[in-house]
């Protein structure tokens, strides 16, 4: 007898309609095959593994019960949507997941009609689904269903509360599925996580819940279920202030998120209940891969691993430059040990930004505020107003969510909050939802801001020390994801003169003004050009705001062309600043940018992305050569 194929059922599934043709009793086998497929395929093509392994049964149940894509399904963040992508026509493309020109790692509307809404940032799903449900009501579409799947970390974000507040008040027909696995990227924090834990561990509640699930899993008339157990839940839970029911949602749960047969029955019955509903399921992040279950932070995005054992394949990092994140983590600890007023703040990214280094030594002075970037900024402002020295570490693309707070609560009041803007510039495979393209532009317009970007790890260290010493106004330091260029970076702390640049190479005719780590690529390009007799000047700008105008005056008086180099959008950053100054002073100097174009950059590995936008050494060499003799034409 021939061996049963590893993917006997999954090989027959291209779209959800194929799953709906299966008997319910076959769904556990399909889930097992799908889990094995994700584990195998992700082993050598790294991605967001843990969250997707935890939602396989839920994914199958949703698509089995609901008529997707006619019914609208929105996955919050998207870390948990790999199974969804595989069974919605993208199984054969899964090997290209997160690769340049390949499948996106997040739901994306222009990739599939099954991706009802693009999601890369947390806490957005309920708002989006509420909008869709409202549109269906206005169009008198009484058949269409609307489902949001949100994690227990994301539901603590303010936007989720705002959406639930409106949905409960207007009684729109929608289902929110709360995927409770006790962890986002790092361990969940705050009152919401404790509240959910109390619900799942309450003995009195679980006695009532068992009766509810018996009815929801039966074929009894659904209104009888709601009538009988709705009152029971109110008597047992609302008196204890069930948050979701107080917000106007019918609350059901907690249910086992890994029992696909029961989930199908529950969702089938919930589909018949009108109005806002919340189904609370409990899952295990990393389900099905033991090491992923035991090390959930590591296996959120584990890199390469052995698909059989789960053992990580760790590259040799000896004698290599550190990550900028490690430099930040070690330097803030050093500053905190010097001054007990130094505190660290992160919105749910303690591991990613390396605040864990300080938290291990000084846990009472590190604050993980959860997925709540606007709150993180104003919380930091309050600390600064009280005389503390807050280092608020936020990823560049997430800082976008806090713009009003930066303007109103920090800059307007000239409070000395130190923003350490992680993941600035292109971040690689996470793509346009995570590229740090816009912070230079949107911060430059704000009065009272100091904006700096280090050339290397030693410069980051000194900029942090400079911000610590300054403490007169907001200070933003932006740096990229990943490793730098210096092995021996831990030099004595040195305060920089704010608003001054650094001459790296004196040349003639053409001046390269670089801001941030791209200056290292410029230096390599100049080394190549010097062999051909081309000798441009190279200046490490260091500070976008205030810009070193004394340096700029000198450059404009001695060079015919300036090339600005920055890993931010061409609109509003260094190129804009230099161009505006040259127009103001009526210099004849030409200016050409090397910057991100005015478009959203897709996902892919950094090498491919750098080449596509002209950040690689070869492209910089070509640009400088062109300008050595060109007149009036810009680099492309």
C-alpha positions as CSV (number, residue, x, y, z in Angstrom):
1,X,0.0,0.0,0.0
2,X,1.3,3.4,-0.9
3,X,2.1,5.8,1.9
4,X,-0.5,8.5,2.6
5,X,0.7,11.8,1.1
6,X,1.9,14.3,3.7
7,X,-0.7,16.8,2.5
8,X,-3.5,14.5,1.3
9,X,-6.2,17.1,2.1
10,X,-4.3,20.3,1.8
11,X,-3.1,19.4,-1.8
12,X,-6.8,19.5,-2.8
13,X,-7.4,22.9,-1.3
14,X,-6.9,26.0,-3.3
15,X,-9.7,28.2,-2.0
16,X,-12.2,28.2,0.9
17,X,-14.9,26.6,-1.3
18,X,-12.8,23.5,-1.4
19,X,-12.8,23.3,2.4
20,X,-16.5,23.7,2.5
21,X,-16.9,20.6,0.5
22,X,-15.2,18.6,3.2
23,X,-17.1,16.9,6.1
24,X,-16.5,18.5,9.4
25,X,-14.8,15.4,10.8
26,X,-12.0,15.9,8.2
27,X,-11.1,19.4,9.4
28,X,-8.7,18.3,12.2
29,X,-6.6,16.5,9.6
30,X,-6.6,19.5,7.4
31,X,-5.4,21.6,10.3
32,X,-2.6,19.2,11.1
33,X,-1.5,19.3,7.4
34,X,-1.7,23.0,7.3
35,X,0.4,23.4,10.4
36,X,3.1,21.0,9.1
37,X,3.1,23.0,5.8
38,X,3.7,26.3,7.6
39,X,6.4,24.8,9.8
40,X,8.2,23.2,6.9
41,X,8.0,26.1,4.5
42,X,9.0,28.8,7.1
43,X,12.1,26.9,8.3
44,X,14.3,28.3,5.5
45,X,12.1,31.3,4.6
46,X,11.8,33.1,7.9
47,X,8.5,34.8,8.8
48,X,6.1,35.4,11.6
49,X,5.8,31.8,12.7
50,X,4.3,31.7,16.2
51,X,1.2,33.7,15.8
52,X,0.2,31.9,12.6
53,X,0.6,28.5,14.1
54,X,-1.8,29.5,16.8
55,X,-4.7,30.5,14.5
56,X,-4.9,27.5,12.1
57,X,-8.0,26.0,13.6
58,X,-9.7,29.4,13.8
59,X,-8.8,30.1,10.2
60,X,-10.2,26.9,8.9
61,X,-13.4,27.3,11.0
62,X,-14.0,30.9,9.8
63,X,-13.6,30.1,6.1
64,X,-15.7,26.9,6.6
65,X,-18.6,28.8,8.1
66,X,-18.6,32.1,6.4
67,X,-18.9,32.9,2.7
68,X,-15.6,34.6,2.2
69,X,-14.8,36.7,0.2
70,X,-18.4,37.9,0.1
71,X,-18.4,37.9,3.9
72,X,-15.6,40.3,5.0
73,X,-12.8,39.1,7.2
74,X,-10.1,41.4,8.6
75,X,-7.0,40.1,10.5
76,X,-5.6,42.5,12.9
77,X,-1.8,43.1,12.3
78,X,-1.5,40.2,10.0
79,X,1.1,38.2,11.9
80,X,-1.5,35.5,12.4
81,X,-2.7,35.3,8.7
82,X,-0.4,32.7,7.0
83,X,-3.0,29.9,7.1
84,X,-5.5,32.4,5.7
85,X,-3.2,33.2,2.8
86,X,-2.4,29.6,2.0
87,X,-6.0,28.5,1.7
88,X,-7.1,31.6,-0.3
89,X,-5.2,30.8,-3.5
90,X,-1.7,31.6,-2.5
91,X,-0.3,28.2,-1.4
92,X,2.0,27.9,-4.5
93,X,3.3,31.4,-3.8
94,X,4.0,30.8,-0.1
95,X,7.6,30.1,-0.8
96,X,8.0,33.7,-1.9
97,X,6.6,35.0,1.4
98,X,8.2,38.3,2.3
99,X,10.7,38.0,-0.6
100,X,11.3,40.8,-3.1
101,X,8.5,40.8,-5.7
102,X,6.9,37.9,-3.8
103,X,3.9,37.5,-1.5
104,X,3.5,40.0,1.2
105,X,3.8,38.8,4.8
106,X,0.7,40.8,5.7
107,X,-2.9,40.9,4.3
108,X,-3.0,43.2,1.3
109,X,-6.0,44.3,-0.6
110,X,-4.4,44.4,-4.0
111,X,-3.0,40.9,-3.5
112,X,-6.3,39.0,-3.0
113,X,-10.0,39.6,-2.8
114,X,-9.9,37.5,0.4
115,X,-7.8,40.2,2.0
116,X,-10.7,42.6,2.8
117,X,-8.4,45.2,4.4
118,X,-4.6,45.7,4.5
119,X,-3.2,45.4,8.0
120,X,0.3,45.9,9.3
121,X,-0.2,48.0,12.4
122,X,-2.2,46.7,15.4
123,X,-5.6,47.6,16.7
124,X,-7.1,48.6,13.4
125,X,-9.4,45.6,12.6
126,X,-12.5,46.5,14.6
127,X,-12.6,50.0,13.1
128,X,-12.3,48.7,9.6
129,X,-14.9,46.0,10.1
130,X,-17.3,48.5,11.7
131,X,-16.9,50.7,8.6
132,X,-17.7,47.7,6.4
133,X,-20.7,46.7,8.5
134,X,-22.1,50.2,8.5
135,X,-21.7,50.3,4.7
136,X,-23.6,47.1,4.4
137,X,-26.4,48.4,6.5
138,X,-26.6,51.6,4.5
139,X,-26.8,49.5,1.3
140,X,-29.5,47.4,3.0
141,X,-27.3,44.3,2.6
142,X,-28.7,42.1,5.3
143,X,-26.8,38.9,4.2
144,X,-23.2,40.0,4.4
145,X,-21.2,39.1,7.5
146,X,-18.3,41.0,9.0
147,X,-15.6,39.5,11.1
148,X,-12.5,41.0,12.8
149,X,-9.8,38.8,14.4
150,X,-7.8,40.7,17.0
151,X,-5.1,39.5,19.4
152,X,-5.2,40.1,23.1
153,X,-2.3,42.4,22.8
154,X,-3.9,44.5,20.0
155,X,-7.2,44.8,21.8
156,X,-5.5,46.9,24.5
157,X,-4.7,49.6,21.9
158,X,-6.8,52.8,22.2
159,X,-8.2,52.5,18.7
160,X,-9.8,49.1,19.4
161,X,-11.6,50.7,22.4
162,X,-12.8,53.6,20.3
163,X,-14.2,51.2,17.7
164,X,-15.9,49.0,20.2
165,X,-17.4,52.1,21.9
166,X,-19.1,53.1,18.6
167,X,-20.0,49.6,17.5
168,X,-21.7,48.8,20.8
169,X,-23.6,52.1,20.7
170,X,-24.8,51.8,17.2
171,X,-25.4,48.0,17.4
172,X,-23.9,47.2,14.0
173,X,-24.0,43.6,12.9
174,X,-20.4,42.3,13.3
175,X,-18.4,39.7,15.0
176,X,-15.1,40.3,16.8
177,X,-13.0,37.2,17.6
178,X,-10.5,37.9,20.4
179,X,-7.5,35.6,20.0
180,X,-6.2,35.3,23.5
181,X,-2.8,33.7,23.7
182,X,-1.3,35.8,26.5
183,X,1.4,37.4,24.4
184,X,1.9,39.8,21.5
185,X,5.6,40.0,20.5
186,X,6.6,40.4,24.1
187,X,4.5,39.3,27.1
188,X,1.3,41.2,27.4
189,X,1.2,44.0,30.0
190,X,-1.5,46.1,31.6
191,X,-4.9,45.7,33.1
192,X,-6.5,44.3,30.0
193,X,-4.3,41.2,30.0
194,X,-5.0,40.7,33.7
195,X,-8.7,41.1,33.0
196,X,-8.7,38.4,30.3
197,X,-6.8,36.1,32.6
198,X,-9.4,36.6,35.3
199,X,-12.2,35.7,32.8
200,X,-10.5,32.5,31.7
201,X,-9.7,31.4,35.2
202,X,-12.9,32.3,37.0
203,X,-14.6,29.1,38.4
204,X,-18.0,30.7,38.7
205,X,-17.9,32.0,35.1
206,X,-16.7,28.7,33.7
207,X,-19.6,26.8,35.3
208,X,-22.0,29.1,33.4
209,X,-19.9,28.9,30.2
210,X,-20.1,25.1,30.1
211,X,-23.9,25.4,29.8
212,X,-23.6,28.1,27.2
213,X,-21.3,26.0,25.0
214,X,-23.5,23.0,25.2
215,X,-26.3,25.0,23.7
216,X,-24.1,26.8,21.1
217,X,-22.8,23.4,20.1
218,X,-26.2,21.9,19.7
219,X,-28.9,22.4,17.0
220,X,-31.3,24.1,19.3
221,X,-33.0,27.3,18.1
222,X,-30.4,30.0,18.6
223,X,-32.8,32.6,20.1
224,X,-33.5,30.1,22.9
225,X,-29.8,29.9,23.5
226,X,-29.4,33.7,23.7
227,X,-32.5,34.2,25.7
228,X,-31.7,31.6,28.3
229,X,-27.9,32.2,28.7
230,X,-27.8,35.8,27.9
231,X,-29.6,36.5,31.2
232,X,-27.4,33.9,32.9
233,X,-24.3,35.6,31.8
234,X,-25.6,39.0,32.8
235,X,-26.4,37.7,36.3
236,X,-23.0,36.1,36.7
237,X,-20.7,38.4,34.8
238,X,-22.2,41.9,34.4
239,X,-22.4,42.3,38.1
240,X,-18.7,41.9,38.0
241,X,-18.4,44.5,35.2
242,X,-17.8,42.4,32.1
243,X,-16.1,45.0,30.0
244,X,-17.3,43.8,26.6
245,X,-21.0,43.6,27.6
246,X,-20.8,47.0,29.1
247,X,-19.6,48.2,25.7
248,X,-22.7,46.8,24.1
249,X,-21.3,43.5,22.8
250,X,-22.8,40.1,23.4
251,X,-19.8,38.2,24.9
252,X,-19.2,34.5,24.3
253,X,-16.3,32.5,25.7
254,X,-13.7,31.6,26.5
255,X,-13.6,28.8,24.0
256,X,-10.8,26.4,23.0
257,X,-9.3,27.9,19.9
258,X,-7.7,24.6,18.8
259,X,-10.9,22.6,18.6
260,X,-11.9,23.2,15.0
261,X,-15.1,21.1,15.1
262,X,-16.5,23.0,18.1
263,X,-15.4,26.3,16.6
264,X,-17.4,25.5,13.4
265,X,-20.5,24.8,15.5
266,X,-20.1,27.9,17.6
267,X,-19.5,30.2,14.6
268,X,-22.4,28.7,12.7
269,X,-24.7,29.6,15.6
270,X,-23.2,33.1,16.2
271,X,-23.8,33.9,12.6
272,X,-27.5,33.9,13.3
273,X,-27.2,36.5,16.1
274,X,-27.7,40.1,15.0
275,X,-25.7,43.0,16.4
276,X,-22.1,43.3,17.8
277,X,-20.7,40.0,19.2
278,X,-17.4,39.1,20.7
279,X,-16.1,35.5,20.7
280,X,-13.2,35.0,23.1
281,X,-11.0,32.1,22.2
282,X,-7.9,30.8,23.9
283,X,-5.0,29.6,21.8
284,X,-1.3,28.8,22.2
285,X,1.2,30.8,20.2
286,X,3.5,28.5,18.3
287,X,1.0,25.6,18.6
288,X,2.4,22.3,17.2
289,X,6.1,23.1,17.4
290,X,7.3,22.5,21.0
291,X,10.1,24.9,21.1
292,X,7.9,27.6,19.7
293,X,5.3,27.0,22.4
294,X,8.0,27.1,25.1
295,X,9.9,30.2,23.7
296,X,7.1,32.3,22.3
297,X,9.1,35.6,22.2
298,X,11.9,34.0,20.2
299,X,9.6,32.1,17.9
300,X,7.5,35.1,17.0
301,X,10.0,35.6,14.2
302,X,12.6,32.9,14.7
303,X,14.7,33.1,11.6
304,X,15.9,29.8,10.1
305,X,15.3,26.6,12.1
306,X,15.2,22.8,11.8
307,X,11.6,22.0,10.7
308,X,11.7,18.7,12.6
309,X,13.1,19.8,15.9
310,X,12.5,23.5,15.8
311,X,16.2,24.1,16.8
312,X,17.3,27.5,15.6
313,X,20.1,27.8,13.0
314,X,22.1,30.7,14.5
315,X,24.6,32.5,12.3
316,X,28.1,33.1,13.6
317,X,28.0,36.7,15.0
318,X,31.6,36.7,16.5
319,X,33.7,39.6,15.5
320,X,30.8,41.3,13.7
321,X,29.4,44.8,14.4
322,X,26.5,44.9,16.8
323,X,23.0,45.8,16.0
324,X,22.0,49.4,16.5
325,X,19.4,48.1,18.9
326,X,22.1,46.5,21.1
327,X,24.0,49.8,21.1
328,X,20.9,51.6,22.2
329,X,20.1,49.0,24.9
330,X,23.6,49.0,26.4
331,X,24.0,52.8,26.2
332,X,20.7,53.6,27.9
333,X,21.6,51.2,30.7
334,X,24.9,53.0,31.1
335,X,23.2,56.4,31.2
336,X,20.6,55.0,33.7
337,X,23.4,53.8,36.0
338,X,24.9,57.3,35.9
339,X,21.6,59.1,36.6
340,X,18.6,57.7,38.4
341,X,16.3,60.1,36.5
342,X,16.8,58.2,33.3
343,X,13.8,56.0,32.3
344,X,13.0,53.9,29.3
345,X,9.6,53.6,27.5
346,X,8.5,51.3,24.8
347,X,5.1,50.5,23.3
348,X,5.3,46.6,23.3
349,X,8.7,46.4,21.7
350,X,11.0,45.8,24.6
351,X,12.8,42.9,23.0
352,X,12.9,44.3,19.5
353,X,14.5,47.6,20.6
354,X,16.7,46.0,23.3
355,X,15.2,47.8,26.3
356,X,15.3,44.3,27.8
357,X,19.0,45.0,28.6
358,X,18.0,47.8,31.0
359,X,14.9,46.0,32.2
360,X,17.0,43.1,33.4
361,X,19.1,45.4,35.6
362,X,16.6,48.2,36.4
363,X,13.1,46.8,35.9
364,X,11.4,49.6,37.9
365,X,12.6,52.2,35.4
366,X,11.5,50.5,32.2
367,X,7.9,50.9,31.1
368,X,6.3,48.8,28.5
369,X,3.0,50.5,27.9
370,X,1.6,48.0,25.4
371,X,0.4,48.7,21.9
372,X,-0.3,52.3,22.7
373,X,2.1,54.6,20.9
374,X,0.1,57.9,21.4
375,X,-0.1,57.1,25.1
376,X,3.7,56.3,25.2
377,X,4.5,59.8,23.9
378,X,2.3,61.7,26.3
379,X,3.3,59.4,29.2
380,X,6.9,60.3,28.4
381,X,5.9,64.0,28.3
382,X,4.4,63.7,31.8
383,X,7.7,62.1,33.1
384,X,9.7,64.9,31.5
385,X,7.4,67.6,33.0
386,X,8.1,66.0,36.4
387,X,11.9,66.3,35.9
388,X,12.7,62.8,34.7
389,X,14.7,62.0,31.5
390,X,12.6,59.7,29.3
391,X,14.1,57.8,26.4
392,X,11.0,56.9,24.4
393,X,11.9,54.2,21.9
394,X,9.3,53.8,19.1
395,X,9.7,52.3,15.7
396,X,9.6,54.9,13.0
397,X,6.5,53.6,11.3
398,X,4.7,53.4,14.6
399,X,5.7,56.9,15.6
400,X,3.3,58.0,12.8
401,X,0.5,57.0,15.1
402,X,1.6,59.5,17.7
403,X,2.0,62.6,15.6
404,X,-0.5,64.8,17.4
405,X,1.0,63.8,20.8
406,X,4.5,64.7,19.5
407,X,3.3,68.1,18.3
408,X,0.9,69.1,21.1
409,X,2.1,67.3,24.2
410,X,5.8,67.4,23.7
411,X,7.0,70.0,21.2
412,X,4.5,72.7,21.9
413,X,5.5,72.6,25.6
414,X,9.1,72.2,24.7
415,X,9.5,69.1,27.0
416,X,12.8,67.3,26.7
417,X,11.6,63.9,25.7
418,X,14.3,61.9,23.9
419,X,12.8,60.0,21.0
420,X,14.9,57.0,19.9
421,X,13.4,56.2,16.6
422,X,14.2,52.6,15.7
423,X,13.7,50.9,12.3
424,X,14.3,54.2,10.5
425,X,14.7,53.9,6.7
426,X,14.0,50.6,4.8
427,X,13.4,47.7,7.1
428,X,13.3,44.9,4.5
429,X,10.8,42.1,4.3
430,X,8.1,43.6,6.5
431,X,7.5,46.1,3.6
432,X,5.6,49.4,3.3
433,X,3.6,49.1,6.6
434,X,6.9,49.0,8.5
435,X,9.4,51.0,6.4
436,X,10.6,54.1,8.3
437,X,10.3,56.4,5.4
438,X,8.5,59.5,6.7
439,X,9.9,60.5,10.2
440,X,12.4,63.0,8.9
441,X,9.8,64.8,6.9
442,X,7.0,64.9,9.5
443,X,9.3,65.8,12.4
444,X,11.2,68.5,10.5
445,X,8.0,70.6,10.3
446,X,7.6,70.7,14.1
447,X,9.1,73.7,16.0
448,X,11.4,73.1,18.9
449,X,12.6,69.7,17.6
450,X,16.2,68.5,17.3
451,X,16.6,65.8,14.7
452,X,19.7,63.7,14.4
453,X,20.9,60.5,12.7
454,X,24.2,58.7,13.5
455,X,26.7,57.5,10.9
456,X,27.5,54.5,13.0
457,X,27.2,52.8,16.4
458,X,29.7,55.1,18.1
459,X,27.8,58.1,16.8
460,X,24.5,56.7,18.1
461,X,26.1,56.3,21.5
462,X,27.3,59.9,21.5
463,X,24.0,61.3,20.2
464,X,22.2,59.6,23.1
465,X,24.7,61.1,25.5
466,X,24.2,64.5,23.8
467,X,20.4,64.3,24.2
468,X,20.9,63.3,27.9
469,X,23.1,66.3,28.5
470,X,21.0,68.8,26.5
471,X,17.5,68.4,28.1
472,X,16.2,71.7,26.9
473,X,13.8,70.6,24.1
474,X,12.6,67.4,22.3
475,X,15.4,65.4,20.8
476,X,14.9,62.8,18.1
477,X,17.6,60.2,17.1
478,X,16.8,57.9,14.2
479,X,18.7,54.8,13.3
480,X,18.1,51.6,11.2
481,X,17.2,48.1,11.9
482,X,20.1,45.6,12.0
483,X,23.9,45.7,12.3
484,X,26.2,48.7,11.8
485,X,29.8,48.9,10.7
486,X,32.0,49.1,13.9
487,X,33.2,46.2,16.0
488,X,34.9,48.5,18.5
489,X,32.1,50.9,19.1
490,X,32.1,51.4,22.8
491,X,34.1,54.6,23.0
492,X,34.1,57.1,25.8
493,X,30.9,59.1,25.9
494,X,31.2,62.4,24.1
495,X,28.7,65.2,23.8
496,X,28.3,66.7,20.3
497,X,27.7,70.3,19.5
498,X,24.1,70.4,18.4
499,X,23.6,71.5,14.8
500,X,27.2,70.8,13.6
501,X,28.3,68.5,10.8
502,X,31.5,66.5,10.4
503,X,33.8,66.7,7.4
504,X,34.7,63.2,6.4
505,X,36.6,63.9,3.1
506,X,37.7,67.1,1.6
507,X,37.3,67.2,-2.2
508,X,36.2,69.5,-4.9
509,X,33.4,70.3,-7.4
510,X,30.8,67.9,-5.9
511,X,29.8,67.6,-2.3
512,X,28.0,64.7,-0.8
513,X,25.9,65.6,2.2
514,X,24.8,62.3,3.9
515,X,22.5,62.0,6.9
516,X,22.8,58.7,8.9
517,X,24.2,55.3,8.1
518,X,23.9,55.6,4.4
519,X,27.0,57.7,4.7
520,X,29.0,54.5,5.0
521,X,27.9,53.5,1.5
522,X,28.9,56.9,0.3
523,X,32.4,56.5,1.8
524,X,32.8,53.2,-0.1
525,X,31.6,54.8,-3.3
526,X,34.1,57.7,-2.9
527,X,37.0,55.2,-2.3
528,X,36.1,53.6,-5.6
529,X,35.9,57.0,-7.4
530,X,39.2,58.2,-6.0
531,X,41.0,55.5,-8.0
532,X,39.5,57.1,-11.1
533,X,40.6,60.6,-10.1
534,X,37.2,61.8,-8.9
535,X,37.4,63.4,-5.5
536,X,34.1,64.7,-4.1
537,X,33.8,66.2,-0.7
538,X,31.9,64.1,1.9
539,X,30.1,65.6,4.9
540,X,28.3,63.7,7.6
541,X,25.4,66.1,8.3
542,X,24.5,64.5,11.6
543,X,21.7,67.0,12.4
544,X,18.8,67.6,10.1
545,X,17.5,70.2,12.5
546,X,19.1,72.5,13.2
547,X,21.1,72.1,10.0
548,X,24.7,73.2,9.9
549,X,24.2,76.3,7.7
550,X,27.8,77.5,8.2
551,X,28.9,74.3,6.5
552,X,26.3,74.7,3.8
553,X,27.4,78.2,3.0
554,X,31.0,77.1,2.6
555,X,29.9,74.2,0.4
556,X,27.8,76.4,-1.8
557,X,30.6,78.8,-2.3
558,X,33.2,76.1,-3.3
559,X,31.2,73.4,-5.1
560,X,29.0,73.4,-8.2
561,X,26.8,70.5,-7.2
562,X,25.5,69.0,-3.9
563,X,24.1,65.4,-3.7
564,X,22.0,64.8,-0.6
565,X,21.8,61.3,0.7
566,X,19.2,60.2,3.2
567,X,17.2,57.0,4.0
568,X,13.9,58.9,4.1
569,X,11.4,60.2,1.6
570,X,12.6,62.7,-1.0
571,X,9.8,65.0,0.1
572,X,10.4,67.0,3.2
573,X,13.7,65.7,4.5
574,X,17.4,66.7,3.9
575,X,17.0,67.3,0.2
576,X,14.1,69.7,0.9
577,X,15.9,71.4,3.7
578,X,19.1,72.0,1.6
579,X,17.1,73.1,-1.5
580,X,15.0,75.5,0.5
581,X,18.1,77.1,2.0
582,X,19.8,77.4,-1.4
583,X,16.8,79.1,-2.9
584,X,16.5,81.4,0.2
585,X,20.2,82.5,-0.2
586,X,20.0,82.5,-4.0
587,X,23.0,80.3,-4.5
588,X,23.6,78.9,-8.0
589,X,24.6,75.4,-6.6
590,X,22.7,72.5,-8.1
591,X,21.1,70.0,-5.7
592,X,20.3,66.4,-6.5
593,X,18.8,63.8,-4.1
594,X,19.5,60.2,-3.3
595,X,16.5,59.4,-1.2
596,X,13.4,57.2,-1.2
597,X,11.0,58.1,-4.0
598,X,7.6,59.6,-3.4
599,X,5.9,56.2,-3.5
600,X,5.4,53.3,-1.1
601,X,8.3,50.9,-1.3
602,X,7.4,47.2,-1.4
603,X,8.9,44.4,0.7
604,X,12.0,42.5,0.0
605,X,15.5,41.9,1.3
606,X,17.6,45.0,2.0
607,X,20.1,44.3,-0.8
608,X,17.4,44.2,-3.4
609,X,15.6,47.2,-2.0
610,X,18.7,49.3,-1.8
611,X,19.5,48.6,-5.4
612,X,16.0,49.4,-6.5
613,X,16.1,52.9,-4.9
614,X,19.7,53.7,-5.6
615,X,21.1,53.3,-2.1
616,X,23.7,50.6,-3.0
617,X,27.4,51.6,-3.5
618,X,27.3,50.9,-7.3
619,X,24.3,53.3,-7.8
620,X,25.9,56.0,-5.7
621,X,29.1,55.7,-7.8
622,X,27.1,56.1,-11.0
623,X,25.2,59.1,-9.6
624,X,28.4,60.9,-8.6
625,X,30.0,60.1,-12.0
626,X,27.0,61.5,-13.8
627,X,27.2,64.8,-11.8
628,X,30.9,65.2,-12.3
629,X,30.2,66.7,-15.7
630,X,26.4,67.0,-16.1
631,X,24.7,70.3,-16.1
632,X,21.1,70.8,-15.0
633,X,20.0,67.1,-15.0
634,X,19.3,65.2,-11.8
635,X,20.2,61.7,-10.8
636,X,17.5,59.1,-11.2
